[in-house]
Every structure is written in structure tokens, then in C-alpha cells.
Amino acid sequence: MSDTELTPLAQDLIDFTRSHIPQADTMAIALGSYDGERIVLNAPLQPNINDKGCAFGGSLVSVMTLAGWSLVELALRRRGLDCDVFVAESTVRYLAPVWSDFRGEARLAPGVEWDTFFATLASRGRARIEVAADVPGEEAEPAATMTARFVAKRRSST
């Protein structure tokens, strides 16, 4: 699939997400970019603000989780696979406050490959994959990080 076909596929998924996950719509999640290896979701500060005037921690983890879920979902859709995808576990670190609009970026965790995931999915009907996500901070360091394991389970055809 070419780069020009990736953005519409990702935008369709974000539109689906906003119409089926009320929190994503309330957070005003928008597609930043998708290149097949990394997805970026943007979120404005205003609907995600806390009582201190910075981004609510729940919104930071939500945008990272949605970015990770979207990365896996898009990999499956690109291959024409119909699966339920869910986050099985995650670890989040909050490192600095976020005082402006922010974004969540997700990619496969270091050393993880799609080939193993898809081979397992083909043989067992379910597979798991580890994703790394972050919210970039104002400096070179991330404001928040997440490692998460996502599970895909083939939907039954009946």
C-alpha cells in the first residue's frame, strides 16, 4: 500500500473511533500522521485540561492507548484481517506536565516485528504484540511514556 493510500485508511479509522468511542470524540482526537510504522494522534489541550491548567493524565494515557490500538488495527486492516483488538496490559510513566496541545505517538516496541505477530495470528487465531508510545514534551524528553501489549483475536465468521 502506498503512502498516499495510508492516510485515508488511517483517517477512516480515526473517524470510526470518534463515532464509536465517545471519549475519543470528547477528547477531539485527530490524525496527525501515519506512515505504516508510526502513527501520531493529536489532541487539543482545552477538552483535556485538568484543574491545574495542564493536560489531564487520563487524557495522556488515553491518547497513547488509542494510538497503540490504532497502529495494530491499521496493520490488520492493511492485510484485510478482521480481528478484535484490545489492550491487555500497559505501563505508563508521567514525566512532565503538558501545558499545550499534545500528541500521542505509537510504534512497535524495540525488537518487536510484525512477522511474528502475523504468523502467530495465522496459526492460533490470536496474537499479541508490544507497542511503545509517548507524548512528546516541550523539551527533547517525553512528557509521558507507555509500553503496552495489545491482543488481536480473529472474529469468527459465523
N, C-alpha and C positions, 0 to 999 in steps of 0.2 A: 504494500500500500504506500503510495507516495505521500510526501509531506503535505501536499495540497488536499489530500483526502483525509488526513489525520485530524485537522482542526474541525471540520464539520462533524466527524464522528464523535469527537470529544464534546463539542458544543451540544449535540443531541443528547449525550449522556448527562451533561450538566442541566439541560432543560428538563429532562426526565427526573433528575434528582430533586430539582427545585419544586417540581409539581407533585412528587411523591413523598418527599421528606420535608415536612413543614419547617423544621429547624433550619435546613439549608436555605429555604426561601426567606425566612425571617432574618437570617444572617446576611442575606444578599450576596451569597456566593456567586462568583463569576469565573469563567475560564480565563486564565492568564495565557497559558500556552501548553501545548502537548506535542512532543516530538517522537513518541513511541517508546522512549526510555525514561522520560521525566514528565511529570505533569505539575503545573502551577495553578493553584486556585487563589483568586483574590477575594478579599473581604474588606469592606469599609469599616472604619472604627465605630462610627455612630451607632449602628444597631448592635454592636458587640462590646459596648463600653461597660465598665464596672463603676462602682461608687467612688473610685479613686481618680477616674478620668482616663484610665488606660484600658487596654483590651482585657476583657474577662477571660480568665484562664480556661473556662469551659469552651469558649469560642476558639481559643488557640488549639486545644486538643481536638475540637470538632473539625476545624479546617484541615488539620493534619490527617485525621482519620478519614475524612471524605476524600482527601487527595490520594491516600493509600488505597482506599476502596476503589476509587475511580481508575487508578493505574491498573489494578488487577482486572477490573470489569472491562476496561478497554482492551487489554491483551486478549481476553476471552472473546470479546465481540469481533475483534480483528480476525480471529480464526474461526468465526461462525459457531462458537460453542455457547450453549445455553446452560448457564450454571447459576446457582445461588451463591453469592459471595458474602462472607461476613467476617468481622474481625474476631479472632479467637482470644487474643491477648495482646496487651500493649504495655509499654513502659514509657512514661513521659517525664521529661525534666524541664522545669521552668527556670530559665537562667537570667532573664532580664525583663523588665516591663516593656510593653509596646504602646507607644503614645500616638500612633498614627495608623492609617490604613495598613493592612498587612496581607501577607500571602503565606500559603502553605505549599511546600514543595515536596513531592514524593518521588522516590526511585527505588529500585531494588537495593536491598542491603548489600554491603560489600561481600563478594564471594558467592553471591546467590545468582542462579541462572534460570531463565525461563525454561530451557530444555528439560531440566529435571522435573520441574513443576508439571509441564505438559505431558511428559512420559508417565508420571505417576497418575495424573488425572485420566489418561487413556487406559491405564491398566486397572486402576482401582475405583474410578468414578468419583474420586475426591482427592484433593491435594492441598498442600499448604505452602505458603511462600512468605518469606520475611521481607518487609519493606522498611525503609528508613525515610523519615520525613522530618522537616524542620520548618520553623518560622524564622526567616532571617531577621536579625536585629538591626539596629541603627549603625552599629559598628560591624567589623568583619565577623564577629561571633554570632551564632544563632541566639535568638531570644527564647526559643523552646525547641526541644528535640523529642522525637518519638521513634521507637522501634516497635514494630507490630507484626504479628503473624496473622495473615489472612488465610481463610479456608474457602475453597471453591468446591461445590458439590454439584455434580451433574443433575439436572432436573430429570425426573422420569418422563418418558414420552407417553405415558398413559393418562 
